[in-house]
């Protein structure tokens, strides 16, 4: 019997998580740099994130489902980390739109 330190799912989650974190930090840095550079500019007053409450509600509902899903089988244990990674991707997408508008 071979002894495995971590499962394949854990390794895949770590690799995907590190990749998402690197992309997230890149876009966060770009958005912050733009915010500092344009802090004295007049705001256009357009709210591009008017549907952000819907996204937050979906995230809360998805989290509740992920917690509930643990009772249906051990394979669903990875649903929670998958939702966390998808949330980071959603925020990175918003940061990318701020970064790309430069």
Secondary structure, 3 states (H helix, E strand, C coil): CCCCCCCHHHHHHHHHHHHHHHHHHHHHHHHHHHHHHCCCCCCCCCCCCCCHHHHHHHHHHHHHHHHHHHHHCHHHHHHHHHHHHHHHHHHHHHHHHHHHCC
